Amino acid sequence: MQEAQDADALELLLAERGTQLMRTAVLLAGSRQDGEDLLQAALERLVRQGRRITGDPEGYLRRTLYNLAADGWRRRETWRRKLPVFEASQPTTVPDETAAVDLRDALIRALHQLSPQQRAAVVLRYWEQLSEAEAAEVLGCSAGTVKAAASRGLRRMRELTTARAGLDGRAGAGLDGRPGAGLAEDDFELTENRT
């Protein structure tokens, strides 16, 4: 009887919050396929630990997503140090010609170049739209740490995207062609709403 209730609760959670959880997983993992794998691994842990979890299962699931993503980043970084040829052999993506796809691509690429702490803080604050206190609770750190990591992450993303705009011959223009350099906070919302 308990298993049926657990399954119903999980189905309800996924029906209500599944889209947001998938979006977060894709942003953390970097691609749709890796995001699906990440969310599936987190769900497996939720099911295995279901009876031992006290409190909000969504909170447990989100924390598991971020922890699994950080483990993956560390693992990939170790391989990159050991096998420098590995990164050169990765296929490059051909960007679509639309401005929205270009902007999303630039955002994802910039996110990949951030440290795991900065990436998690930026995703939580600007894609998940959590407050500093909520993000701090998910990450298990202070609100000041989240604020600093998000600030540094945004600054780094602006530097990266400004450099890319200069390489593309769009020096002095934002990624969407408007005057200004790099990313603005509204660029995050622009891509969030089109997912």
C-alpha positions as CSV (number, residue, x, y, z in Angstrom):
1,M,0.0,0.0,0.0
2,Q,2.8,2.4,0.9
3,E,4.5,1.8,-2.5
4,A,1.3,2.8,-4.3
5,Q,1.1,6.0,-2.4
6,D,4.8,6.8,-3.0
7,A,4.3,6.2,-6.8
8,D,1.2,8.4,-6.8
9,A,3.1,11.2,-5.0
10,L,6.0,10.9,-7.4
11,E,3.7,11.0,-10.4
12,L,2.0,14.1,-9.0
13,L,5.3,15.8,-8.4
14,L,6.4,15.1,-11.9
15,A,3.1,16.3,-13.4
16,E,3.3,19.6,-11.5
17,R,7.0,20.3,-11.6
18,G,8.4,18.0,-14.2
19,T,8.9,20.7,-16.9
20,Q,10.8,22.9,-14.5
21,L,12.9,20.1,-13.2
22,M,13.8,19.0,-16.7
23,R,14.7,22.5,-17.7
24,T,17.0,22.8,-14.7
25,A,18.6,19.4,-15.5
26,V,19.2,20.4,-19.1
27,L,20.8,23.7,-18.0
28,L,23.1,22.0,-15.5
29,A,24.0,19.1,-17.9
30,G,24.4,21.2,-21.0
31,S,22.3,19.1,-23.4
32,R,18.8,17.6,-23.5
33,Q,20.1,14.0,-23.5
34,D,22.5,14.6,-20.6
35,G,19.7,16.5,-18.8
36,E,17.4,13.6,-19.2
37,D,20.0,11.2,-17.8
38,L,20.7,13.6,-14.9
39,L,17.1,13.8,-14.0
40,Q,16.6,10.1,-14.3
41,A,19.6,9.4,-11.9
42,A,18.1,11.9,-9.4
43,L,14.7,10.2,-9.6
44,E,16.3,6.8,-9.1
45,R,17.9,8.1,-5.9
46,L,14.6,9.6,-4.8
47,V,12.8,6.3,-5.3
48,R,15.5,4.3,-3.5
49,Q,15.6,6.8,-0.5
50,G,11.8,7.6,-0.6
51,R,10.8,6.3,2.8
52,R,13.9,7.8,4.5
53,I,13.3,11.3,3.1
54,T,11.7,13.7,5.6
55,G,10.3,16.9,4.3
56,D,9.9,18.1,0.7
57,P,10.7,15.5,-2.0
58,E,11.2,18.2,-4.6
59,G,13.9,19.8,-2.4
60,Y,15.6,16.5,-2.1
61,L,15.4,16.0,-5.9
62,R,16.8,19.4,-6.7
63,R,19.7,19.0,-4.3
64,T,20.4,15.6,-5.8
65,L,20.3,17.2,-9.3
66,Y,22.9,19.8,-8.3
67,N,25.1,17.3,-6.5
68,L,25.1,14.9,-9.4
69,A,25.8,17.7,-11.9
70,A,28.7,18.9,-9.8
71,D,30.1,15.3,-9.6
72,G,29.8,15.1,-13.4
73,W,31.7,18.5,-13.8
74,R,34.5,17.3,-11.6
75,R,34.7,14.0,-13.4
76,R,34.8,15.6,-16.8
77,E,37.4,18.1,-15.6
78,T,39.6,15.2,-14.4
79,W,39.4,13.6,-17.9
80,R,40.1,16.9,-19.6
81,R,43.3,17.2,-17.6
82,K,44.3,13.6,-18.4
83,L,43.3,13.6,-22.1
84,P,43.8,17.0,-23.8
85,V,43.0,15.4,-27.1
86,F,39.5,14.5,-25.9
87,E,38.2,18.1,-26.0
88,A,39.6,18.6,-29.6
89,S,37.8,15.5,-30.8
90,Q,34.4,16.7,-29.6
91,P,32.1,17.6,-32.5
92,T,31.1,21.3,-32.7
93,T,27.5,22.2,-33.0
94,V,26.2,24.2,-36.0
95,P,24.2,27.1,-34.6
96,D,20.8,27.9,-36.1
97,E,20.6,31.3,-37.8
98,T,17.9,32.7,-35.5
99,A,18.8,35.2,-32.8
100,A,17.1,33.3,-30.1
101,V,19.0,30.1,-30.8
102,D,22.3,32.0,-31.0
103,L,21.6,33.7,-27.7
104,R,20.7,30.4,-26.0
105,D,23.8,28.8,-27.4
106,A,26.0,31.6,-26.2
107,L,24.4,31.4,-22.7
108,I,24.9,27.7,-22.5
109,R,28.5,27.9,-23.7
110,A,29.2,30.7,-21.2
111,L,27.6,28.6,-18.4
112,H,29.9,25.7,-19.2
113,Q,32.9,27.9,-18.6
114,L,31.9,28.9,-15.1
115,S,33.0,27.1,-12.0
116,P,30.4,24.6,-10.6
117,Q,29.5,26.9,-7.8
118,Q,29.0,29.9,-10.1
119,R,27.0,27.8,-12.6
120,A,24.7,26.5,-9.9
121,A,24.2,30.0,-8.4
122,V,23.4,31.5,-11.8
123,V,21.0,28.7,-12.7
124,L,19.2,28.9,-9.4
125,R,19.0,32.7,-9.2
126,Y,18.2,33.5,-12.8
127,W,16.6,30.4,-14.4
128,E,14.9,28.9,-11.4
129,Q,14.3,32.5,-10.1
130,L,15.0,31.4,-6.5
131,S,15.8,34.0,-3.9
132,E,19.3,34.2,-2.5
133,A,18.0,32.5,0.7
134,E,16.3,29.7,-1.2
135,A,19.4,29.1,-3.4
136,A,21.6,29.1,-0.3
137,E,19.4,26.4,1.2
138,V,19.5,24.3,-1.9
139,L,23.3,24.6,-2.2
140,G,23.9,24.3,1.5
141,C,25.8,27.6,1.9
142,S,25.2,31.1,3.1
143,A,23.2,33.7,1.1
144,G,26.3,35.8,0.8
145,T,28.1,33.0,-0.9
146,V,25.3,32.6,-3.4
147,K,25.2,36.4,-4.0
148,A,29.0,36.5,-4.6
149,A,29.0,33.4,-6.8
150,A,26.1,34.7,-8.9
151,S,27.7,38.1,-9.2
152,R,31.1,36.6,-10.3
153,G,29.3,34.2,-12.6
154,L,27.4,36.9,-14.4
155,R,30.5,39.1,-14.7
156,R,32.4,36.2,-16.2
157,M,29.6,35.3,-18.6
158,R,29.5,39.0,-19.7
159,E,33.3,38.9,-20.3
160,L,33.0,35.6,-22.3
161,T,30.1,36.8,-24.4
162,T,31.7,40.2,-25.0
163,A,34.8,38.5,-26.3
164,R,32.7,36.2,-28.5
165,A,30.7,39.2,-29.9
166,G,34.1,40.8,-30.8
167,L,35.2,37.7,-32.6
168,D,32.0,37.5,-34.5
169,G,32.5,41.1,-35.8
170,R,29.9,42.5,-33.5
171,A,32.1,44.5,-31.2
172,G,30.1,46.9,-29.2
173,A,26.9,45.0,-29.7
174,G,25.1,42.6,-27.4
175,L,24.5,39.0,-28.5
176,D,21.1,40.0,-29.9
177,G,22.5,42.8,-32.0
178,R,21.4,45.6,-29.6
179,P,24.0,48.2,-28.5
180,G,25.8,47.3,-25.4
181,A,28.3,44.6,-24.5
182,G,27.7,41.0,-23.5
183,L,24.8,39.8,-21.5
184,A,22.2,41.6,-19.4
185,E,20.0,40.0,-16.8
186,D,17.0,40.3,-19.2
187,D,18.8,38.0,-21.6
188,F,18.3,35.2,-19.1
189,E,14.6,35.8,-19.0
190,L,14.3,36.1,-22.7
191,T,15.7,32.6,-23.3
192,E,13.9,31.2,-20.2
193,N,10.5,32.1,-21.6
194,R,11.1,30.5,-25.0
195,T,12.1,27.1,-23.7
